[in-house]
Amino acid sequence: MLNIADSAAAAVELIHDGACVMIGGFGVAGQPVELIDALIEHGAKDLTVVNNNAGNGDVGLAKLIQLGRVQKIICSFPRQSDSWHFDEKYRADEIELEVVPQGNLAERIRAAGAGIGAFFTPTGYGTPLAEGKEVRELDGKHQVLEYPIHADFSLTKAYRADKAGNLVYRKTARNFGPIMAAAATHSIVQVSDIVERGQIDPEVVVTPGIYVDTVVQINRPQQQDPREEGAA
């Protein structure tokens, strides 16, 4: 049954020390800043975080890293001009990094939600990222065995939910949201609007409510990338 939380703090209260948490967002687009802030206030530590990036500036995931709450990050793009908190922690050997090519990251998350045990991909073959992994030649190509990434929790951002948990997104804010919600044991979603059952056209539902456990309404998100404007 869907839990409609009264606040972001209530939405994240089950997240425990040492949990694996997937956090949606492609840079700032679709990053669930209010949920991350609530997680910071909640105090959970020693987290493994799965995200495309390793934080931007001083807010959201970057703040979580700055405070030393993240012991490991799994991402495809850890370094950029405003990833100074990750850089500082990594250079001080205070955070573990697993780099995953972006396509592999998306497919490993998707595979977890789809119940796929493992898959072969040519991406990463012949590079340090393939060291220690099984390799086979399939259809004349060398391919690397990759395993799904499962999570205890996911924190994602959608545009609208109904009271059954069905979700629609705004443009690029969608990014990793649907696959992370499916891959997590407990998916937590912040939305701008919650409507009654039947008020979302089934033809535009992106994430079915079966993948959503907790929804919280955030009326005015702190951070919204201009690319998110307009309904998906």
C-alpha positions in Angstrom: 0.0 0.0 0.0 1.3 3.5 -0.9 2.5 5.6 2.0 1.8 9.3 1.4 4.2 11.0 3.8 3.4 14.3 5.6 6.9 15.6 5.2 10.3 14.8 3.6 11.6 13.9 7.0 8.8 11.3 7.5 9.5 9.9 4.0 13.2 9.1 4.7 12.9 8.0 8.3 13.4 4.3 7.5 16.8 4.8 5.9 19.4 3.2 8.1 23.2 3.5 8.6 25.0 1.4 5.9 22.1 1.4 3.5 22.5 1.5 -0.3 20.6 4.4 -1.6 20.0 5.2 -5.3 19.5 9.0 -5.9 18.0 10.2 -9.2 19.3 13.1 -11.2 21.5 13.9 -14.1 23.5 16.7 -12.6 20.9 19.0 -11.2 18.1 17.9 -13.5 15.7 15.7 -11.5 17.8 15.7 -8.3 15.5 15.2 -5.3 17.1 17.9 -3.2 14.4 18.1 -0.5 14.7 14.3 0.1 18.5 14.5 0.3 18.2 17.4 2.8 15.8 15.4 4.9 18.3 12.4 4.8 21.0 14.8 6.0 18.9 15.9 8.9 17.9 12.2 9.6 21.6 11.5 10.2 22.1 8.1 8.4 25.7 7.5 7.7 28.1 5.0 6.0 25.9 5.1 2.9 26.6 3.6 -0.5 25.1 6.0 -3.0 24.3 5.2 -6.6 24.0 8.3 -8.9 25.1 9.4 -12.3 27.4 12.1 -10.8 29.2 12.7 -7.6 27.4 15.9 -6.6 27.2 19.5 -7.8 28.2 22.6 -5.9 27.3 22.7 -2.2 23.7 21.3 -2.2 22.0 17.9 -2.4 24.3 15.0 -2.9 27.3 17.2 -2.7 26.3 18.3 0.8 25.8 14.6 1.8 29.3 13.8 0.6 30.8 16.9 2.3 29.4 15.8 5.6 31.1 12.5 5.3 27.8 10.4 5.2 28.8 8.6 2.0 31.3 5.8 2.4 31.1 4.6 -1.3 29.7 6.1 -4.5 28.9 4.2 -7.6 28.6 6.6 -10.6 29.6 7.2 -14.2 30.8 10.8 -14.0 32.5 11.6 -10.7 34.5 14.6 -11.7 33.4 18.0 -13.1 34.0 21.7 -12.4 31.8 21.8 -9.3 32.5 18.4 -7.8 34.9 19.8 -5.2 33.5 18.0 -2.2 33.9 14.6 -3.9 37.4 15.6 -5.1 38.4 16.5 -1.5 37.1 13.3 0.0 38.5 11.1 -2.7 42.0 12.7 -2.5 41.9 12.2 1.3 40.9 8.5 0.9 37.7 9.2 2.7 35.3 7.9 0.1 35.3 4.7 -2.1 34.6 5.1 -5.8 33.3 2.6 -8.3 33.2 4.0 -11.8 30.6 2.5 -14.2 30.2 3.5 -17.8 26.9 5.4 -18.1 25.2 2.8 -20.3 26.3 0.0 -18.1 25.1 1.9 -15.0 21.6 2.4 -16.5 21.4 -1.3 -17.6 22.7 -2.6 -14.3 20.0 -0.6 -12.4 17.4 -1.6 -15.0 18.4 -5.3 -14.7 17.9 -5.2 -11.0 14.3 -4.0 -11.4 13.6 -6.5 -14.2 14.9 -9.5 -12.3 17.8 -10.2 -14.7 20.6 -12.1 -13.0 23.5 -10.7 -15.1 24.3 -9.6 -18.7 27.2 -9.4 -21.1 28.2 -6.1 -22.7 31.2 -5.1 -24.8 31.5 -1.7 -23.0 34.6 -1.6 -20.8 36.3 -4.6 -22.4 40.1 -4.2 -22.5 40.1 -1.4 -19.9 40.8 -1.4 -16.2 37.0 -1.4 -15.6 36.9 -5.0 -16.8 39.7 -6.3 -14.6 38.7 -9.3 -12.6 35.4 -9.8 -14.5 34.4 -12.7 -16.6 34.9 -12.2 -20.3 33.4 -14.2 -23.2 33.4 -13.9 -27.0 29.9 -13.6 -28.3 29.0 -13.0 -31.9 32.7 -12.2 -32.6 32.9 -9.6 -29.9 34.6 -9.8 -26.5 32.1 -9.0 -23.8 32.2 -8.4 -20.1 29.8 -9.9 -17.5 28.1 -7.3 -15.4 25.8 -7.8 -12.5 22.7 -5.8 -11.4 22.8 -3.0 -8.9 20.2 -3.4 -6.2 19.4 -0.8 -3.5 17.7 -0.7 -0.2 16.2 2.7 -1.0 15.8 5.0 -3.9 15.2 8.8 -3.7 13.8 10.2 -6.9 11.9 13.2 -8.2 8.7 13.1 -10.4 6.3 15.8 -11.5 3.0 14.2 -10.4 1.7 11.2 -8.6 -1.8 9.9 -8.1 -2.9 8.2 -4.9 -2.0 4.8 -6.3 1.6 5.9 -6.8 1.6 6.1 -10.6 4.1 8.7 -11.7 4.7 11.1 -14.6 7.8 13.2 -15.0 9.0 16.5 -16.4 11.3 16.1 -19.5 14.9 15.5 -18.5 14.0 15.2 -14.8 12.9 11.7 -15.7 16.4 10.4 -16.3 17.2 7.5 -13.8 13.9 7.8 -11.9 11.9 5.0 -13.4 14.7 2.4 -13.2 15.8 3.4 -9.8 12.3 3.1 -8.4 12.1 -0.4 -9.8 15.5 -1.5 -8.5 15.0 -0.4 -4.9 13.4 -2.4 -2.1 11.8 0.8 -0.9 11.3 3.6 -3.4 10.7 7.2 -2.1 9.6 9.9 -4.5 9.1 13.6 -4.1 6.5 15.2 -6.4 5.1 18.6 -7.0 1.5 17.4 -7.1 -0.6 14.5 -5.8 -4.0 13.8 -7.5 -6.8 11.3 -7.1 -6.8 7.9 -8.7 -7.9 8.1 -12.3 -6.8 11.7 -12.8 -3.6 10.7 -14.6 -4.2 9.3 -18.1 -2.9 5.7 -18.0 -1.3 6.3 -21.4 1.2 8.8 -19.9 2.1 6.9 -16.8 5.9 6.3 -16.8 6.4 4.5 -13.5 3.5 2.3 -12.4 2.5 2.5 -8.7 3.6 -1.0 -8.1 7.2 0.3 -8.0 6.5 3.2 -5.6 6.4 2.8 -1.8 6.4 6.4 -0.4 5.4 9.7 -2.0 5.8 13.2 -0.5 4.5 16.4 -2.0 7.0 19.2 -2.2 5.1 22.3 -3.5 8.1 24.5 -4.4 11.3 22.5 -5.0 14.5 24.4 -4.1 16.3 23.4 -7.3 14.8 22.9 -10.8 16.9 22.8 -13.9 15.4 24.9 -16.7 15.4 21.8 -18.9 12.7 20.3 -16.6 10.1 22.9 -17.7 7.0 21.6 -19.4 5.3 18.3 -18.7 6.9 15.1 -20.0 
